[in-house]
């Protein structure tokens, strides 16, 4: 692939990855809207020794945006340092989702809150992982001229 081809594909990859981040935030917002205002779940989480945390829409957006951008950064780094970057990243992303459920073991929350929060984790992963993987060089290898 020539440098010119690389330069024309970079903006497309950047745009696709930015849209993946936006889509993951949108997925979290949709789950929050259904879970809190529509179904009436008060998303309050209590950790031992800490004040109760009321998870509002701003918290969902901020946390999802930060996690999605971190995922993008890790993918970009892995792509630069190894040819197996997308595979390693996919494994790490799935592991992060699994580990993100560990606080559920010690936190106190209503069943409705636990369901909504669990669905947010799944929704964000289900949107972000395939969309970011679709932007990798490995998935685009078959599309090269």
MILUM-806173 format. One line per 2 residues: number of its first residue (from 1); their letters; for each residue x, y, z of N, C-alpha, C. Coordinates in steps of 0.1 Angstrom, whole numbers. Layout:
% MILUM-806173
NUM) A) X/Y/Z/X/Y/Z/X/Y/Z ~ ...
//
This chain:
% MILUM-806173
1) XX) 8/-12/0/0/0/0/9/12/0 ~ 5/22/-8/13/34/-9/10/44/2
3) XX) 19/54/4/17/64/14/4/71/12 ~ 1/74/-1/-11/81/-5/-23/73/-1
5) XX) -23/60/-3/-35/52/2/-36/52/17 ~ -25/51/24/-25/52/39/-31/65/43
7) XX) -28/76/36/-32/89/40/-47/91/38 ~ -52/85/27/-67/86/24/-75/77/33
9) XX) -69/66/38/-77/57/47/-77/61/61 ~ -66/69/66/-65/73/79/-77/82/84
11) XX) -82/92/76/-94/99/80/-106/90/81 ~ -108/81/72/-119/72/73/-119/63/85
13) XX) -107/58/89/-105/51/101/-108/59/114 ~ -103/71/114/-105/80/125/-120/83/127
15) XX) -127/86/116/-141/89/116/-149/77/121 ~ -145/65/116/-152/53/120/-150/50/135
17) XX) -138/52/140/-136/49/154/-143/60/163 ~ -143/72/158/-150/82/166/-165/79/166
19) XX) -171/74/155/-185/70/155/-187/58/164 ~ -178/49/165/-179/38/174/-180/42/188
21) XX) -172/52/192/-173/58/205/-186/64/208 ~ -191/72/198/-203/79/199/-215/69/201
23) XX) -214/58/193/-224/48/193/-224/40/206 ~ -213/38/212/-212/32/225/-218/41/236
25) XX) -216/53/236/-222/63/245/-237/63/243 ~ -241/63/230/-256/63/227/-262/50/233
27) XX) -256/39/232/-261/27/237/-263/28/252 ~ -253/33/259/-254/35/274/-266/45/277
29) XX) -267/55/270/-278/65/272/-291/58/270 ~ -293/50/260/-306/44/257/-309/34/269
31) XX) -300/27/274/-302/18/285/-306/26/297 ~ -299/37/300/-302/45/311/-316/51/310
33) XX) -319/56/299/-333/62/297/-344/52/299 ~ -342/40/294/-352/30/296/-352/25/311
35) XX) -340/24/317/-339/19/330/-343/28/341 ~ -339/41/340/-342/50/351/-355/58/349
37) XX) -356/67/339/-369/74/338/-381/66/334 ~ -379/57/324/-391/50/319/-395/39/329
39) XX) -386/31/334/-390/20/342/-389/23/357 ~ -384/35/360/-384/40/374/-374/34/383
41) XX) -363/28/378/-352/23/387/-344/35/391 ~ -342/36/404/-333/46/410/-319/40/410
43) XX) -311/44/401/-297/38/400/-288/43/411 ~ -289/38/422/-281/42/434/-273/29/438
45) XX) -260/31/439/-251/20/442/-243/24/455 ~ -243/14/464/-236/17/477/-224/7/478
47) XX) -213/12/480/-201/4/483/-198/4/497 ~ -193/-7/503/-190/-7/518/-180/5/521
49) XX) -184/13/531/-175/23/536/-176/36/528 ~ -185/37/518/-185/49/509/-200/54/509
51) XX) -201/66/506/-214/72/505/-222/66/492 ~ -235/65/493/-242/61/481/-239/69/469
53) XX) -239/63/458/-236/69/445/-248/69/436 ~ -254/80/433/-266/80/424/-260/83/410
55) XX) -263/72/401/-257/73/388/-267/80/378 ~ -265/92/376/-273/100/366/-268/98/352
57) XX) -275/105/343/-271/105/329/-257/110/327 ~ -253/121/334/-239/126/332/-229/116/335
59) XX) -231/108/346/-222/98/350/-221/87/339 ~ -232/83/334/-232/73/323/-224/78/311
61) XX) -227/90/307/-220/95/295/-205/96/298 ~ -201/102/309/-187/104/313/-179/91/314
63) XX) -185/81/321/-178/68/323/-177/61/309 ~ -188/61/302/-188/54/289/-178/60/279
65) XX) -178/73/279/-169/80/270/-155/78/273 ~ -152/78/286/-138/76/291/-133/61/288
67) XX) -142/52/290/-139/38/288/-137/35/273 ~ -146/41/265/-145/39/250/-133/45/244
69) XX) -129/57/249/-117/64/244/-105/56/248 ~ -105/50/260/-94/42/265/-93/30/257
71) XX) -104/24/253/-104/12/245/-98/15/231 ~ -101/26/225/-96/31/213/-81/33/214
73) XX) -77/39/224/-62/42/226/-54/29/227 ~ -59/19/235/-53/6/236/-52/-1/223
75) XX) -63/-1/216/-63/-7/202/-53/-1/193 ~ -52/12/193/-43/19/184/-28/16/188
77) XX) -26/15/201/-12/12/206/-9/-2/202 ~ -18/-12/204/-15/-26/201/-13/-28/186
79) XX) -20/-20/178/-18/-21/163/-4/-16/159 ~ 1/-7/167/15/-2/164/26/-11/168
81) XX) 23/-19/179/35/-27/184/34/-42/181 ~ 23/-46/175/22/-61/172/12/-63/161
83) XX) 15/-73/153/6/-76/142/-7/-83/147 ~ -6/-87/159/-18/-94/165/-26/-84/174
85) XX) -24/-71/172/-31/-61/180/-46/-63/181 ~ -53/-64/170/-67/-66/171/-72/-78/179
87) XX) -65/-89/177/-68/-101/185/-66/-99/199 ~ -54/-94/203/-51/-91/217/-61/-82/223
89) XX) -64/-71/215/-74/-61/220/-88/-67/223 ~ -92/-76/213/-105/-82/215/-105/-90/228
91) XX) -95/-98/231/-94/-106/243/-94/-97/255 ~ -86/-86/255/-86/-76/266/-100/-70/268
93) XX) -106/-66/257/-119/-59/258/-129/-69/265 ~ -129/-81/261/-139/-91/267/-135/-93/282
95) XX) -122/-93/285/-118/-95/299/-122/-83/307 ~ -121/-71/301/-125/-59/309/-140/-59/312
97) XX) -148/-64/302/-162/-65/305/-165/-75/316 ~ -158/-86/316/-160/-96/327/-156/-90/340
99) XX) -145/-84/341/-140/-78/353/-149/-66/358 ~ -155/-60/349/-164/-48/352/-176/-53/361
101) XX) -178/-66/361/-190/-71/369/-185/-74/383 ~ -172/-74/386/-168/-77/400/-174/-68/411
103) XX) -175/-55/408/-181/-46/418/-195/-50/422 ~ -202/-57/413/-215/-62/416/-215/-71/428
105) XX) -204/-78/431/-203/-87/442/-203/-80/456 ~ -198/-68/456/-197/-62/469/-206/-50/470
107) XX) -211/-45/460/-220/-33/460/-234/-37/464 ~ -241/-27/471/-255/-29/474/-263/-21/465
109) XX) -273/-27/458/-282/-20/449/-294/-28/447 ~ -304/-22/442/-317/-29/440/-315/-38/428
111) XX) -324/-48/427/-323/-57/416/-324/-50/402 ~ -334/-40/402/-335/-32/390/-323/-25/386
113) XX) -316/-19/396/-304/-12/393/-293/-21/388 ~ -292/-33/394/-282/-43/390/-285/-47/375
115) XX) -297/-49/372/-301/-53/358/-297/-42/348 ~ -301/-30/351/-298/-19/342/-283/-17/341
117) XX) -275/-17/352/-261/-16/351/-254/-27/343 ~ -259/-39/346/-254/-51/338/-257/-49/323
119) XX) -269/-45/320/-272/-43/306/-264/-32/299 ~ -260/-22/307/-252/-11/302/-238/-17/298
121) XX) -232/-25/307/-219/-31/304/-220/-39/291 ~ -230/-47/290/-232/-55/278/-234/-47/265
123) XX) -243/-37/266/-246/-29/255/-234/-21/250 ~ -226/-16/259/-214/-8/254/-204/-18/248
125) XX) -202/-29/254/-193/-39/248/-198/-44/235 ~ -211/-47/234/-217/-52/221/-216/-42/210
127) XX) -216/-30/213/-215/-19/203/-200/-16/200 ~ -192/-14/210/-179/-9/208/-169/-19/202
129) XX) -170/-31/207/-160/-42/203/-161/-44/188 ~ -173/-48/183/-173/-51/168/-170/-38/160
131) XX) -175/-27/164/-173/-15/156/-158/-11/155 ~ -151/-12/166/-137/-8/166/-129/-19/158
133) XX) -133/-32/160/-126/-42/153/-128/-41/138 ~ -139/-36/134/-142/-34/120/-133/-24/113
135) XX) -126/-15/121/-118/-5/116/-103/-9/116 ~ -100/-21/120/-86/-25/120/-80/-28/107
137) XX) -67/-28/106/-61/-32/93/-64/-46/89 ~ -64/-55/99/-66/-69/97/-80/-71/90
139) XX) -90/-64/95/-104/-66/89/-105/-59/76 ~ -96/-50/73/-96/-43/60/-87/-49/50
141) XX) -79/-59/54/-69/-64/45/-75/-70/32 ~ -87/-75/33/-93/-81/21/-98/-70/12
143) XX) -99/-57/16/-104/-46/8/-94/-39/1 ~ -81/-42/3/-70/-35/-4/-70/-38/-18
145) X) -66/-28/-27/-65/-31/-41/-54/-39/-45
//
